[in-house]
């Protein structure tokens, strides 16, 4: 395979049209700060008079397969949406997950037991010493979370919805600190019971709710001691839990079909967890791949380095948001999504799951005040729903890059643009171009021997689609 292409630049190699049939023309969709465009169709670009500096892609050089895009269905998001009239609530879900009218989401992440974006701390196994999990129950999820999970799954459609489930903490009685928040670790004597909780959860979701678990992550942010729900694992501790308990428990229950994702934390410690988990064959046999968050580090190449060492294990982005709960809905947050998504997807990341799909006007609710931004904000006092710039920036990827697409090689083009390109399973080609500068940037986009003249406005993102013949 050729060396990894630079992040900047793009172009597209196009299939030649059969004799007597006109080649398809580019479709262009634009979101721009200063024009009010939001996924707005634009005119097809004209032929470029000069192709000497054209940006190009070699669609014959292909990289990772794209699993899909999605968001996280937390108890907080479910509660916020439930404050809307039923049809307004369903409209938000449709705009995310409807395959025709929405922005193409197929992935969803939710939490096993509570997380910081829950209304309170709770677990599904509250009885201390219930080693055999006789009192395990999905009841804490049924008021807020379960209706959202069902509606998202039904909206996405059968066979398209993939649910990733992550624990923030085991129940308090299984931990060294005797509480779900504040860090602490899993007590060794309860490791078998905690592993059985994953199995119990998957079986109960299938039997009682008709919902399938597509993947588990081993632990959300295993090296973060938070004031909210958290549980600490060193790379070696995570390896031992997967190898000796969680992997065998899923296998013994006949649920090896459920993908198991390690790490689920930041780029700066990705290699340490990858080497511990994937460098040990006895552990790696249970793991599908690794999860990635964007906090702390912008070292996008970290995932390329891990891929080079463990090429058969996909890397899935599983969480990112703009933290702090201030200046919600800023344009810069949308631009930040484009920078992060292009950076990761250009470095072998195979799919993208955003954090909360919707939050209230404060960036909550959150039971510890850990507020943050979200692509959809709901004023629970007035009922106003705001689709922020982040929603549209994400949509420029999720609506046009379909599951099963392949990233393709790119080179050339002007400085100042971030870009990336993909080949969809139906043969269409997609190029995404982002400009966060204060001036429009012209460029020419190559398609075979021809080129078209393009320009990306200041503070804008464009998606170029070349339909299949």
C-alpha positions, 0 to 999 in steps of 0.5 A: 500500500502507498504511504499515508497521504497528507491531510491537505488536498484532494482530487478524485479519479473518476470512472470513464463513462461508457460511449454515448453516455454523458459523465455525471457532474459534481453535486455540491452541498455547503454550510457557511457561516456568513451566507446562512447556508446549511447543507445547501445544494449549490450549482455544479462547478464549471470546468477549470481552465487551468489544471496544473495545480489541481488537487487529485485523488487516486481512487484505486488506492484505498484505505480503511472501511468506514463503519458509520457515524452516530451519537451517544444516547445518554439518560440526559439526552433522553430526558431533554428530548422527552421535554418536547412535544412527542412530534418535536422529539421524534423530529430530532431523532429523525433528523439524526437517524432517518436514512432518507431525511436524516443525516445518516446516523447508524451508530449509537453509544449508550451506558451500562449503569449511569454516567455523568450525563445521567440524572443520578447515580444508579446501577442495574445490579444494586444488591451488595454481594449478589455475585450471581446477579439474581437481582439484575434489572433493566428497570433504571433504563426504562423511564428515559433511556429505553424509549430513545433507544427504541425510537432511534433503532426503529428510525434507522431501520432493521439491519442499520442500527449498531448499538455500542454499550460502555460502562462508566463504573461497576456497581459500588459494591464491586469496587475498591472505594465502595462507590461508583464515582471518584475512581476506584478499581474493580475488586479482583473477587468481583471480576467474574461477576462484573464480566457476567453483567455484560452478558446479562445486559446483552441477554436482557436487551435481546429478550426483554427489549428486542434490541441487539448489542453490537459492541461493548467497550471494556471501560469508558476512560480507564485511566481517568479518575473522575468526580463522576462514575469512573473505574481505573484500569492500568493497561495491564489490568484491562488486559487481565480483565479481558483475557481472564474474565470478560472475553471468556464470559462472552464466549461461554454464553455464545455471544462472541458475535458481540464486538469487544472494544478496548481502550475507549480513551484518549490518543495520548495513551492509545499505544500503551493500551494497544500494546498491552491488549493487542500485543498479547495474543491471548487477549487480542483474540477476544478484541475486535478493536480499540475505541478513541476519544479526542480529549487531551491530545491532537496527535492524530497520527497516533492511530496510524502508528497503532494501525501499522502495528496491529492492522487487523484491529479497527479503531473506532472514535467513541467520544468527543465534545466541547466541554465547559458548558459556555458559549454553546453552539459556537461556529468554532465548535463546528469547525473543530468537528471537521478538523478532528474528523478529518484528522482521525479519518485520515489516520485509519479511524473507521467510524465516528460516534459523537457524545450527547445527541441533545442537551438543554440550554445549559449543556446538561442536565449533568448530576455533577455539573460537568456541562458541555456543548451538543449538536442539538440544544433544547431550551426546556423552558421555551421548547425551542430546538437549535441545530447548531453548526456542529450538527451541520458540520458532522452531517457533511460526513455522515449524510454522504459517506455511507457505511462500507465506504473506503477512504481513498488517497489524495494529494495536491491542492492549496494550503489552508484547506482540510480535505478528505475523500471516500469511495462509497459502496454504490460507486459514488465518490465523496470529497469533503473540504473545510475552510476555517480561514477568513477568506474564500479559497479557490481550487480546482478539483480533478476528475480523470483528465478533466477538472472543475473550478471550485471555491470554498467560502470563509468559515465553511465546509463543502461536500462534493459528490460524484454519482456513480455511472 
